[in-house]
C-alpha cells in the first residue's frame, strides 16, 4: 500500500485518512485492483465508497471480511 501513498503508512497512522496520506482517486483504483488480485477477492459495488478507503484499518477490515477471516 505504501507505494500508493506520499507518506509511509505505519502503526501510528493506520486510522489516518488515506487521502491525507496521499491516496488519490487513481491510486485508489490501482490499489483496489492490486488487492483484488493479491487476495483473490472482488469488492462488491456497494463497498466501492469513500468510507472503504478512509483508512488502512478500515480497508483491511473489509478485505478480511471478504476473505471470510
N, CA, C and O atoms as a Tripos MOL2 file, in Angstrom:
@<TRIPOS>MOLECULE
protein
  276   275    69     0     0
PROTEIN
NO_CHARGES

@<TRIPOS>ATOM
      1 N           0.8230   -1.1860    0.0000 N.3       1 UNK1
      2 CA          0.0000    0.0000    0.0000 C.3       1 UNK1
      3 C           0.8660    1.2490    0.0000 C.2       1 UNK1
      4 O           0.4790    2.2690   -0.5710 O.2       1 UNK1
      5 N           2.0300    1.1830    0.6310 N.am      2 UNK2
      6 CA          2.8730    2.3690    0.7280 C.3       2 UNK2
      7 C           3.2860    2.9240   -0.6300 C.2       2 UNK2
      8 O           3.5840    4.1140   -0.7340 O.2       2 UNK2
      9 N           3.3100    2.1030   -1.6660 N.am      3 UNK3
     10 CA          3.6960    2.6050   -2.9880 C.3       3 UNK3
     11 C           2.6710    3.5780   -3.5450 C.2       3 UNK3
     12 O           2.9780    4.3310   -4.4680 O.2       3 UNK3
     13 N           1.4580    3.5770   -3.0030 N.am      4 UNK4
     14 CA          0.3980    4.4670   -3.4750 C.3       4 UNK4
     15 C           0.2480    5.7130   -2.6080 C.2       4 UNK4
     16 O          -0.5940    6.5670   -2.8880 O.2       4 UNK4
     17 N           1.0570    5.8210   -1.5610 N.am      5 UNK5
     18 CA          0.9330    6.9210   -0.6120 C.3       5 UNK5
     19 C           2.1610    7.8130   -0.6390 C.2       5 UNK5
     20 O           3.2740    7.3550   -0.8980 O.2       5 UNK5
     21 N           1.9410    9.1090   -0.3630 N.am      6 UNK6
     22 CA          3.0550   10.0420   -0.2760 C.3       6 UNK6
     23 C           3.7370    9.9390    1.0850 C.2       6 UNK6
     24 O           4.9370   10.1900    1.2000 O.2       6 UNK6
     25 N           2.9790    9.5740    2.1080 N.am      7 UNK7
     26 CA          3.5140    9.4040    3.4590 C.3       7 UNK7
     27 C           3.4690    7.9210    3.7970 C.2       7 UNK7
     28 O           2.4800    7.2460    3.5110 O.2       7 UNK7
     29 N           4.5330    7.4120    4.4030 N.am      8 UNK8
     30 CA          4.5820    5.9870    4.7220 C.3       8 UNK8
     31 C           3.5470    5.6210    5.7790 C.2       8 UNK8
     32 O           3.3660    6.3270    6.7710 O.2       8 UNK8
     33 N           2.8820    4.5100    5.5410 N.am      9 UNK9
     34 CA          1.8840    4.0020    6.4670 C.3       9 UNK9
     35 C           2.5800    3.2060    7.5520 C.2       9 UNK9
     36 O           3.4520    2.3850    7.2690 O.2       9 UNK9
     37 N           2.1910    3.4500    8.7980 N.am     10 UNK10
     38 CA          2.7520    2.6890    9.9100 C.3      10 UNK10
     39 C           1.6990    2.5300   10.9940 C.2      10 UNK10
     40 O           0.5770    3.0200   10.8590 O.2      10 UNK10
     41 N           2.0580    1.8540   12.0520 N.am     11 UNK11
     42 CA          1.1100    1.5450   13.1190 C.3      11 UNK11
     43 C           0.5320    2.8110   13.7480 C.2      11 UNK11
     44 O          -0.5900    2.7910   14.2550 O.2      11 UNK11
     45 N           1.2780    3.9000   13.7210 N.am     12 UNK12
     46 CA          0.8210    5.1370   14.3520 C.3      12 UNK12
     47 C          -0.1890    5.9170   13.5240 C.2      12 UNK12
     48 O          -0.8700    6.7940   14.0560 O.2      12 UNK12
     49 N          -0.3010    5.6180   12.2390 N.am     13 UNK13
     50 CA         -1.2360    6.3820   11.4140 C.3      13 UNK13
     51 C          -2.2250    5.4960   10.6560 C.2      13 UNK13
     52 O          -2.7700    5.9160    9.6350 O.2      13 UNK13
     53 N          -2.4610    4.2860   11.1380 N.am     14 UNK14
     54 CA         -3.3620    3.3770   10.4390 C.3      14 UNK14
     55 C          -4.8150    3.8410   10.4570 C.2      14 UNK14
     56 O          -5.6260    3.3530    9.6700 O.2      14 UNK14
     57 N          -5.1520    4.7700   11.3360 N.am     15 UNK15
     58 CA         -6.5050    5.3260   11.3580 C.3      15 UNK15
     59 C          -6.5940    6.6520   10.6120 C.2      15 UNK15
     60 O          -7.6800    7.2130   10.4680 O.2      15 UNK15
     61 N          -5.4700    7.1480   10.1440 N.am     16 UNK16
     62 CA         -5.4400    8.4210    9.4390 C.3      16 UNK16
     63 C          -6.0940    8.2730    8.0680 C.2      16 UNK16
     64 O          -5.9760    7.2330    7.4200 O.2      16 UNK16
     65 N          -6.7720    9.3100    7.6420 N.am     17 UNK17
     66 CA         -7.4370    9.3220    6.3430 C.3      17 UNK17
     67 C          -6.4010    9.0690    5.2470 C.2      17 UNK17
     68 O          -5.3850    9.7600    5.1710 O.2      17 UNK17
     69 N          -6.6670    8.0760    4.4010 N.am     18 UNK18
     70 CA         -5.7180    7.7360    3.3380 C.3      18 UNK18
     71 C          -5.5260    8.8840    2.3520 C.2      18 UNK18
     72 O          -4.4660    8.9920    1.7360 O.2      18 UNK18
     73 N          -6.5310    9.7400    2.1930 N.am     19 UNK19
     74 CA         -6.3610   10.9150    1.3280 C.3      19 UNK19
     75 C          -5.3000   11.8420    1.9040 C.2      19 UNK19
     76 O          -4.5050   12.4220    1.1650 O.2      19 UNK19
     77 N          -5.2920   11.9810    3.2310 N.am     20 UNK20
     78 CA         -4.2830   12.8180    3.8820 C.3      20 UNK20
     79 C          -2.8850   12.2330    3.7130 C.2      20 UNK20
     80 O          -1.8930   12.9620    3.7500 O.2      20 UNK20
     81 N          -2.8090   10.9240    3.5270 N.am     21 UNK21
     82 CA         -1.5250   10.2590    3.3160 C.3      21 UNK21
     83 C          -1.1170   10.2490    1.8460 C.2      21 UNK21
     84 O          -0.0490    9.7450    1.5010 O.2      21 UNK21
     85 N          -1.9750   10.8110    0.9690 N.am     22 UNK22
     86 CA         -1.6210   10.9480   -0.4330 C.3      22 UNK22
     87 C          -2.3260   10.0180   -1.3990 C.2      22 UNK22
     88 O          -1.9710    9.9810   -2.5770 O.2      22 UNK22
     89 N          -3.3270    9.2570   -0.9340 N.am     23 UNK23
     90 CA         -4.0490    8.3450   -1.8280 C.3      23 UNK23
     91 C          -5.0900    9.1360   -2.6190 C.2      23 UNK23
     92 O          -6.0850    9.5940   -2.0560 O.2      23 UNK23
     93 N          -4.8600    9.2950   -3.9170 N.am     24 UNK24
     94 CA         -5.8270    9.9960   -4.7600 C.3      24 UNK24
     95 C          -6.7280    8.9830   -5.4670 C.2      24 UNK24
     96 O          -6.5960    7.7800   -5.2430 O.2      24 UNK24
     97 N          -7.6290    9.4510   -6.3060 N.am     25 UNK25
     98 CA         -8.6130    8.5570   -6.9280 C.3      25 UNK25
     99 C          -7.9570    7.5190   -7.8380 C.2      25 UNK25
    100 O          -8.3720    6.3600   -7.8410 O.2      25 UNK25
    101 N          -6.9580    7.9050   -8.5980 N.am     26 UNK26
    102 CA         -6.2710    6.9520   -9.4750 C.3      26 UNK26
    103 C          -5.5280    5.9010   -8.6480 C.2      26 UNK26
    104 O          -5.5830    4.7110   -8.9550 O.2      26 UNK26
    105 N          -4.8480    6.3380   -7.6200 N.am     27 UNK27
    106 CA         -4.1280    5.3990   -6.7510 C.3      27 UNK27
    107 C          -5.1010    4.4640   -6.0410 C.2      27 UNK27
    108 O          -4.7740    3.3030   -5.7950 O.2      27 UNK27
    109 N          -6.2960    4.9580   -5.7100 N.am     28 UNK28
    110 CA         -7.3150    4.1110   -5.0710 C.3      28 UNK28
    111 C          -7.7190    2.9700   -5.9890 C.2      28 UNK28
    112 O          -7.8600    1.8290   -5.5490 O.2      28 UNK28
    113 N          -7.9040    3.2780   -7.2620 N.am     29 UNK29
    114 CA         -8.2860    2.2520   -8.2360 C.3      29 UNK29
    115 C          -7.1500    1.2460   -8.4120 C.2      29 UNK29
    116 O          -7.3850    0.0380   -8.4390 O.2      29 UNK29
    117 N          -5.9300    1.7410   -8.5290 N.am     30 UNK30
    118 CA         -4.7760    0.8440   -8.6660 C.3      30 UNK30
    119 C          -4.6430   -0.0580   -7.4450 C.2      30 UNK30
    120 O          -4.3910   -1.2550   -7.5750 O.2      30 UNK30
    121 N          -4.8100    0.5150   -6.2700 N.am     31 UNK31
    122 CA         -4.7270   -0.2550   -5.0330 C.3      31 UNK31
    123 C          -5.8280   -1.3040   -4.9700 C.2      31 UNK31
    124 O          -5.5790   -2.4490   -4.5950 O.2      31 UNK31
    125 N          -7.0330   -0.9200   -5.3340 N.am     32 UNK32
    126 CA         -8.1670   -1.8480   -5.3480 C.3      32 UNK32
    127 C          -7.8660   -3.0490   -6.2450 C.2      32 UNK32
    128 O          -8.0770   -4.1920   -5.8410 O.2      32 UNK32
    129 N          -7.3810   -2.7970   -7.4430 N.am     33 UNK33
    130 CA         -7.0720   -3.8790   -8.3790 C.3      33 UNK33
    131 C          -5.9600   -4.7790   -7.8530 C.2      33 UNK33
    132 O          -6.0200   -5.9980   -8.0080 O.2      33 UNK33
    133 N          -4.9560   -4.1870   -7.2360 N.am     34 UNK34
    134 CA         -3.8610   -4.9840   -6.6740 C.3      34 UNK34
    135 C          -4.3430   -5.8520   -5.5170 C.2      34 UNK34
    136 O          -3.9420   -7.0100   -5.4030 O.2      34 UNK34
    137 N          -5.1950   -5.3040   -4.6650 N.am     35 UNK35
    138 CA         -5.7310   -6.0770   -3.5400 C.3      35 UNK35
    139 C          -6.6000   -7.2170   -4.0510 C.2      35 UNK35
    140 O          -6.4880   -8.3470   -3.5780 O.2      35 UNK35
    141 N          -7.4690   -6.9220   -5.0210 N.am     36 UNK36
    142 CA         -8.3320   -7.9730   -5.5690 C.3      36 UNK36
    143 C          -7.4990   -9.1160   -6.1460 C.2      36 UNK36
    144 O          -7.8180  -10.2860   -5.9370 O.2      36 UNK36
    145 N          -6.4460   -8.7820   -6.8610 N.am     37 UNK37
    146 CA         -5.6030   -9.8150   -7.4640 C.3      37 UNK37
    147 C          -4.8130  -10.5780   -6.4000 C.2      37 UNK37
    148 O          -4.7560  -11.8080   -6.4310 O.2      37 UNK37
    149 N          -4.2170   -9.8650   -5.4790 N.am     38 UNK38
    150 CA         -3.3690  -10.5000   -4.4680 C.3      38 UNK38
    151 C          -4.1550  -11.4090   -3.5300 C.2      38 UNK38
    152 O          -3.6660  -12.4650   -3.1280 O.2      38 UNK38
    153 N          -5.3730  -10.9990   -3.1830 N.am     39 UNK39
    154 CA         -6.1630  -11.7620   -2.2150 C.3      39 UNK39
    155 C          -7.2850  -12.5740   -2.8580 C.2      39 UNK39
    156 O          -8.0860  -13.2080   -2.1700 O.2      39 UNK39
    157 N          -7.3270  -12.5420   -4.1860 N.am     40 UNK40
    158 CA         -8.3350  -13.2950   -4.9450 C.3      40 UNK40
    159 C          -9.7490  -13.0250   -4.4300 C.2      40 UNK40
    160 O         -10.5150  -13.9380   -4.1230 O.2      40 UNK40
    161 N         -10.0580  -11.7330   -4.3500 N.am     41 UNK41
    162 CA        -11.3910  -11.2950   -3.9270 C.3      41 UNK41
    163 C         -11.9000  -10.2780   -4.9340 C.2      41 UNK41
    164 O         -11.1430   -9.7670   -5.7590 O.2      41 UNK41
    165 N         -13.1770   -9.9950   -4.8580 N.am     42 UNK42
    166 CA        -13.7850   -8.9390   -5.6640 C.3      42 UNK42
    167 C         -14.5990   -8.0630   -4.7290 C.2      42 UNK42
    168 O         -15.4530   -8.5490   -3.9870 O.2      42 UNK42
    169 N         -14.3240   -6.7710   -4.7710 N.am     43 UNK43
    170 CA        -15.0960   -5.8330   -3.9790 C.3      43 UNK43
    171 C         -16.4560   -5.6370   -4.6380 C.2      43 UNK43
    172 O         -16.5180   -5.2360   -5.8000 O.2      43 UNK43
    173 N         -17.5490   -5.9090   -3.9220 N.am     44 UNK44
    174 CA        -18.8660   -5.6290   -4.4910 C.3      44 UNK44
    175 C         -19.0440   -4.1180   -4.6610 C.2      44 UNK44
    176 O         -18.4520   -3.3260   -3.9280 O.2      44 UNK44
    177 N         -19.8550   -3.7410   -5.6220 N.am     45 UNK45
    178 CA        -20.0650   -2.3230   -5.9230 C.3      45 UNK45
    179 C         -20.4430   -1.5090   -4.6920 C.2      45 UNK45
    180 O         -20.0210   -0.3610   -4.5550 O.2      45 UNK45
    181 N         -21.2390   -2.0960   -3.7920 N.am     46 UNK46
    182 CA        -21.6970   -1.3320   -2.6280 C.3      46 UNK46
    183 C         -20.5590   -1.0040   -1.6500 C.2      46 UNK46
    184 O         -20.7310   -0.1720   -0.7590 O.2      46 UNK46
    185 N         -19.4040   -1.6510   -1.8100 N.am     47 UNK47
    186 CA        -18.2580   -1.3370   -0.9520 C.3      47 UNK47
    187 C         -17.2800   -0.3610   -1.6040 C.2      47 UNK47
    188 O         -16.2800    0.0140   -0.9910 O.2      47 UNK47
    189 N         -17.5540    0.0430   -2.8150 N.am     48 UNK48
    190 CA        -16.6780    0.9900   -3.5060 C.3      48 UNK48
    191 C         -17.0770    2.4080   -3.1180 C.2      48 UNK48
    192 O         -17.6230    3.1670   -3.9190 O.2      48 UNK48
    193 N         -16.7860    2.7360   -1.8720 N.am     49 UNK49
    194 CA        -17.1710    4.0250   -1.3010 C.3      49 UNK49
    195 C         -15.9600    4.7050   -0.6730 C.2      49 UNK49
    196 O         -14.9150    4.0860   -0.4730 O.2      49 UNK49
    197 N         -16.1220    5.9850   -0.3690 N.am     50 UNK50
    198 CA        -15.0580    6.7120    0.3230 C.3      50 UNK50
    199 C         -14.7800    6.0960    1.6800 C.2      50 UNK50
    200 O         -13.6330    6.0670    2.1250 O.2      50 UNK50
    201 N         -15.8100    5.6060    2.3390 N.am     51 UNK51
    202 CA        -15.6390    5.0150    3.6630 C.3      51 UNK51
    203 C         -14.7200    3.7920    3.6130 C.2      51 UNK51
    204 O         -13.9100    3.5900    4.5170 O.2      51 UNK51
    205 N         -14.8410    2.9850    2.5710 N.am     52 UNK52
    206 CA        -13.9850    1.8030    2.4330 C.3      52 UNK52
    207 C         -12.5170    2.1940    2.4210 C.2      52 UNK52
    208 O         -11.6860    1.5160    3.0240 O.2      52 UNK52
    209 N         -12.1960    3.2810    1.7410 N.am     53 UNK53
    210 CA        -10.8120    3.7180    1.5880 C.3      53 UNK53
    211 C         -10.4510    4.8530    2.5440 C.2      53 UNK53
    212 O          -9.4830    5.5780    2.3190 O.2      53 UNK53
    213 N         -11.2300    5.0010    3.6060 N.am     54 UNK54
    214 CA        -10.9860    6.1090    4.5300 C.3      54 UNK54
    215 C          -9.7230    5.9120    5.3640 C.2      54 UNK54
    216 O          -9.0480    6.8860    5.6970 O.2      54 UNK54
    217 N          -9.3970    4.6750    5.7040 N.am     55 UNK55
    218 CA         -8.1770    4.3990    6.4750 C.3      55 UNK55
    219 C          -7.7000    2.9930    6.1470 C.2      55 UNK55
    220 O          -8.4660    2.1640    5.6560 O.2      55 UNK55
    221 N          -6.4400    2.7370    6.4200 N.am     56 UNK56
    222 CA         -5.9350    1.3890    6.1530 C.3      56 UNK56
    223 C          -6.6090    0.3800    7.0670 C.2      56 UNK56
    224 O          -6.8660   -0.7500    6.6520 O.2      56 UNK56
    225 N          -6.8990    0.7620    8.2950 N.am     57 UNK57
    226 CA         -7.5890   -0.1460    9.2210 C.3      57 UNK57
    227 C          -8.9510   -0.5370    8.6510 C.2      57 UNK57
    228 O          -9.3260   -1.7090    8.6850 O.2      57 UNK57
    229 N          -9.6820    0.4280    8.1340 N.am     58 UNK58
    230 CA        -10.9990    0.1600    7.5630 C.3      58 UNK58
    231 C         -10.8850   -0.7140    6.3180 C.2      58 UNK58
    232 O         -11.6490   -1.6650    6.1520 O.2      58 UNK58
    233 N          -9.9460   -0.3990    5.4560 N.am     59 UNK59
    234 CA         -9.7600   -1.1590    4.2210 C.3      59 UNK59
    235 C          -9.4110   -2.6120    4.5200 C.2      59 UNK59
    236 O          -9.9960   -3.5180    3.9260 O.2      59 UNK59
    237 N          -8.4700   -2.8500    5.4310 N.am     60 UNK60
    238 CA         -8.0620   -4.2230    5.7300 C.3      60 UNK60
    239 C          -9.1380   -4.9830    6.4870 C.2      60 UNK60
    240 O          -9.2040   -6.2090    6.4010 O.2      60 UNK60
    241 N          -9.9700   -4.2810    7.2190 N.am     61 UNK61
    242 CA        -11.1030   -4.9320    7.8780 C.3      61 UNK61
    243 C         -12.0590   -5.4890    6.8270 C.2      61 UNK61
    244 O         -12.5630   -6.6030    6.9670 O.2      61 UNK61
    245 N         -12.3030   -4.7200    5.7890 N.am     62 UNK62
    246 CA        -13.1890   -5.1600    4.7070 C.3      62 UNK62
    247 C         -12.5530   -6.3100    3.9310 C.2      62 UNK62
    248 O         -13.2380   -7.2700    3.5780 O.2      62 UNK62
    249 N         -11.2540   -6.2240    3.6640 N.am     63 UNK63
    250 CA        -10.5620   -7.3150    2.9720 C.3      63 UNK63
    251 C         -10.6970   -8.6040    3.7790 C.2      63 UNK63
    252 O         -10.9690   -9.6620    3.2130 O.2      63 UNK63
    253 N         -10.5120   -8.5240    5.0760 N.am     64 UNK64
    254 CA        -10.6480   -9.7100    5.9380 C.3      64 UNK64
    255 C         -12.0440  -10.3050    5.8520 C.2      64 UNK64
    256 O         -12.2000  -11.5250    5.7870 O.2      64 UNK64
    257 N         -13.0550   -9.4500    5.8530 N.am     65 UNK65
    258 CA        -14.4400   -9.9350    5.7460 C.3      65 UNK65
    259 C         -14.6760  -10.6150    4.4020 C.2      65 UNK65
    260 O         -15.3220  -11.6600    4.3340 O.2      65 UNK65
    261 N         -14.1530  -10.0220    3.3390 N.am     66 UNK66
    262 CA        -14.3310  -10.6060    2.0110 C.3      66 UNK66
    263 C         -13.5850  -11.9310    1.8710 C.2      66 UNK66
    264 O         -14.0010  -12.8080    1.1140 O.2      66 UNK66
    265 N         -12.4870  -12.0690    2.6020 N.am     67 UNK67
    266 CA        -11.7300  -13.3270    2.5870 C.3      67 UNK67
    267 C         -12.3740  -14.3710    3.4910 C.2      67 UNK67
    268 O         -12.0050  -15.5450    3.4530 O.2      67 UNK67
    269 N         -13.3390  -13.9440    4.3050 N.am     68 UNK68
    270 CA        -14.0080  -14.8670    5.2080 C.3      68 UNK68
    271 C         -13.2080  -15.1810    6.4520 C.2      68 UNK68
    272 O         -13.3700  -16.2440    7.0510 O.2      68 UNK68
    273 N         -12.3460  -14.2610    6.8400 N.am     69 UNK69
    274 CA        -11.5000  -14.4830    8.0270 C.3      69 UNK69
    275 C         -12.1260  -13.8710    9.2510 C.2      69 UNK69
    276 O         -11.5620  -13.9550   10.3410 O.2      69 UNK69
@<TRIPOS>BOND
     1     1     2 1
     2     2     3 1
     3     3     4 2
     4     3     5 am
     5     5     6 1
     6     6     7 1
     7     7     8 2
     8     7     9 am
     9     9    10 1
    10    10    11 1
    11    11    12 2
    12    11    13 am
    13    13    14 1
    14    14    15 1
    15    15    16 2
    16    15    17 am
    17    17    18 1
    18    18    19 1
    19    19    20 2
    20    19    21 am
    21    21    22 1
    22    22    23 1
    23    23    24 2
    24    23    25 am
    25    25    26 1
    26    26    27 1
    27    27    28 2
    28    27    29 am
    29    29    30 1
    30    30    31 1
    31    31    32 2
    32    31    33 am
    33    33    34 1
    34    34    35 1
    35    35    36 2
    36    35    37 am
    37    37    38 1
    38    38    39 1
    39    39    40 2
    40    39    41 am
    41    41    42 1
    42    42    43 1
    43    43    44 2
    44    43    45 am
    45    45    46 1
    46    46    47 1
    47    47    48 2
    48    47    49 am
    49    49    50 1
    50    50    51 1
    51    51    52 2
    52    51    53 am
    53    53    54 1
    54    54    55 1
    55    55    56 2
    56    55    57 am
    57    57    58 1
    58    58    59 1
    59    59    60 2
    60    59    61 am
    61    61    62 1
    62    62    63 1
    63    63    64 2
    64    63    65 am
    65    65    66 1
    66    66    67 1
    67    67    68 2
    68    67    69 am
    69    69    70 1
    70    70    71 1
    71    71    72 2
    72    71    73 am
    73    73    74 1
    74    74    75 1
    75    75    76 2
    76    75    77 am
    77    77    78 1
    78    78    79 1
    79    79    80 2
    80    79    81 am
    81    81    82 1
    82    82    83 1
    83    83    84 2
    84    83    85 am
    85    85    86 1
    86    86    87 1
    87    87    88 2
    88    87    89 am
    89    89    90 1
    90    90    91 1
    91    91    92 2
    92    91    93 am
    93    93    94 1
    94    94    95 1
    95    95    96 2
    96    95    97 am
    97    97    98 1
    98    98    99 1
    99    99   100 2
   100    99   101 am
   101   101   102 1
   102   102   103 1
   103   103   104 2
   104   103   105 am
   105   105   106 1
   106   106   107 1
   107   107   108 2
   108   107   109 am
   109   109   110 1
   110   110   111 1
   111   111   112 2
   112   111   113 am
   113   113   114 1
   114   114   115 1
   115   115   116 2
   116   115   117 am
   117   117   118 1
   118   118   119 1
   119   119   120 2
   120   119   121 am
   121   121   122 1
   122   122   123 1
   123   123   124 2
   124   123   125 am
   125   125   126 1
   126   126   127 1
   127   127   128 2
   128   127   129 am
   129   129   130 1
   130   130   131 1
   131   131   132 2
   132   131   133 am
   133   133   134 1
   134   134   135 1
   135   135   136 2
   136   135   137 am
   137   137   138 1
   138   138   139 1
   139   139   140 2
   140   139   141 am
   141   141   142 1
   142   142   143 1
   143   143   144 2
   144   143   145 am
   145   145   146 1
   146   146   147 1
   147   147   148 2
   148   147   149 am
   149   149   150 1
   150   150   151 1
   151   151   152 2
   152   151   153 am
   153   153   154 1
   154   154   155 1
   155   155   156 2
   156   155   157 am
   157   157   158 1
   158   158   159 1
   159   159   160 2
   160   159   161 am
   161   161   162 1
   162   162   163 1
   163   163   164 2
   164   163   165 am
   165   165   166 1
   166   166   167 1
   167   167   168 2
   168   167   169 am
   169   169   170 1
   170   170   171 1
   171   171   172 2
   172   171   173 am
   173   173   174 1
   174   174   175 1
   175   175   176 2
   176   175   177 am
   177   177   178 1
   178   178   179 1
   179   179   180 2
   180   179   181 am
   181   181   182 1
   182   182   183 1
   183   183   184 2
   184   183   185 am
   185   185   186 1
   186   186   187 1
   187   187   188 2
   188   187   189 am
   189   189   190 1
   190   190   191 1
   191   191   192 2
   192   191   193 am
   193   193   194 1
   194   194   195 1
   195   195   196 2
   196   195   197 am
   197   197   198 1
   198   198   199 1
   199   199   200 2
   200   199   201 am
   201   201   202 1
   202   202   203 1
   203   203   204 2
   204   203   205 am
   205   205   206 1
   206   206   207 1
   207   207   208 2
   208   207   209 am
   209   209   210 1
   210   210   211 1
   211   211   212 2
   212   211   213 am
   213   213   214 1
   214   214   215 1
   215   215   216 2
   216   215   217 am
   217   217   218 1
   218   218   219 1
   219   219   220 2
   220   219   221 am
   221   221   222 1
   222   222   223 1
   223   223   224 2
   224   223   225 am
   225   225   226 1
   226   226   227 1
   227   227   228 2
   228   227   229 am
   229   229   230 1
   230   230   231 1
   231   231   232 2
   232   231   233 am
   233   233   234 1
   234   234   235 1
   235   235   236 2
   236   235   237 am
   237   237   238 1
   238   238   239 1
   239   239   240 2
   240   239   241 am
   241   241   242 1
   242   242   243 1
   243   243   244 2
   244   243   245 am
   245   245   246 1
   246   246   247 1
   247   247   248 2
   248   247   249 am
   249   249   250 1
   250   250   251 1
   251   251   252 2
   252   251   253 am
   253   253   254 1
   254   254   255 1
   255   255   256 2
   256   255   257 am
   257   257   258 1
   258   258   259 1
   259   259   260 2
   260   259   261 am
   261   261   262 1
   262   262   263 1
   263   263   264 2
   264   263   265 am
   265   265   266 1
   266   266   267 1
   267   267   268 2
   268   267   269 am
   269   269   270 1
   270   270   271 1
   271   271   272 2
   272   271   273 am
   273   273   274 1
   274   274   275 1
   275   275   276 2
@<TRIPOS>SUBSTRUCTURE
     1 UNK1         2 RESIDUE 1 A UNK
     2 UNK2         6 RESIDUE 1 A UNK
     3 UNK3        10 RESIDUE 1 A UNK
     4 UNK4        14 RESIDUE 1 A UNK
     5 UNK5        18 RESIDUE 1 A UNK
     6 UNK6        22 RESIDUE 1 A UNK
     7 UNK7        26 RESIDUE 1 A UNK
     8 UNK8        30 RESIDUE 1 A UNK
     9 UNK9        34 RESIDUE 1 A UNK
    10 UNK10       38 RESIDUE 1 A UNK
    11 UNK11       42 RESIDUE 1 A UNK
    12 UNK12       46 RESIDUE 1 A UNK
    13 UNK13       50 RESIDUE 1 A UNK
    14 UNK14       54 RESIDUE 1 A UNK
    15 UNK15       58 RESIDUE 1 A UNK
    16 UNK16       62 RESIDUE 1 A UNK
    17 UNK17       66 RESIDUE 1 A UNK
    18 UNK18       70 RESIDUE 1 A UNK
    19 UNK19       74 RESIDUE 1 A UNK
    20 UNK20       78 RESIDUE 1 A UNK
    21 UNK21       82 RESIDUE 1 A UNK
    22 UNK22       86 RESIDUE 1 A UNK
    23 UNK23       90 RESIDUE 1 A UNK
    24 UNK24       94 RESIDUE 1 A UNK
    25 UNK25       98 RESIDUE 1 A UNK
    26 UNK26      102 RESIDUE 1 A UNK
    27 UNK27      106 RESIDUE 1 A UNK
    28 UNK28      110 RESIDUE 1 A UNK
    29 UNK29      114 RESIDUE 1 A UNK
    30 UNK30      118 RESIDUE 1 A UNK
    31 UNK31      122 RESIDUE 1 A UNK
    32 UNK32      126 RESIDUE 1 A UNK
    33 UNK33      130 RESIDUE 1 A UNK
    34 UNK34      134 RESIDUE 1 A UNK
    35 UNK35      138 RESIDUE 1 A UNK
    36 UNK36      142 RESIDUE 1 A UNK
    37 UNK37      146 RESIDUE 1 A UNK
    38 UNK38      150 RESIDUE 1 A UNK
    39 UNK39      154 RESIDUE 1 A UNK
    40 UNK40      158 RESIDUE 1 A UNK
    41 UNK41      162 RESIDUE 1 A UNK
    42 UNK42      166 RESIDUE 1 A UNK
    43 UNK43      170 RESIDUE 1 A UNK
    44 UNK44      174 RESIDUE 1 A UNK
    45 UNK45      178 RESIDUE 1 A UNK
    46 UNK46      182 RESIDUE 1 A UNK
    47 UNK47      186 RESIDUE 1 A UNK
    48 UNK48      190 RESIDUE 1 A UNK
    49 UNK49      194 RESIDUE 1 A UNK
    50 UNK50      198 RESIDUE 1 A UNK
    51 UNK51      202 RESIDUE 1 A UNK
    52 UNK52      206 RESIDUE 1 A UNK
    53 UNK53      210 RESIDUE 1 A UNK
    54 UNK54      214 RESIDUE 1 A UNK
    55 UNK55      218 RESIDUE 1 A UNK
    56 UNK56      222 RESIDUE 1 A UNK
    57 UNK57      226 RESIDUE 1 A UNK
    58 UNK58      230 RESIDUE 1 A UNK
    59 UNK59      234 RESIDUE 1 A UNK
    60 UNK60      238 RESIDUE 1 A UNK
    61 UNK61      242 RESIDUE 1 A UNK
    62 UNK62      246 RESIDUE 1 A UNK
    63 UNK63      250 RESIDUE 1 A UNK
    64 UNK64      254 RESIDUE 1 A UNK
    65 UNK65      258 RESIDUE 1 A UNK
    66 UNK66      262 RESIDUE 1 A UNK
    67 UNK67      266 RESIDUE 1 A UNK
    68 UNK68      270 RESIDUE 1 A UNK
    69 UNK69      274 RESIDUE 1 A UNK
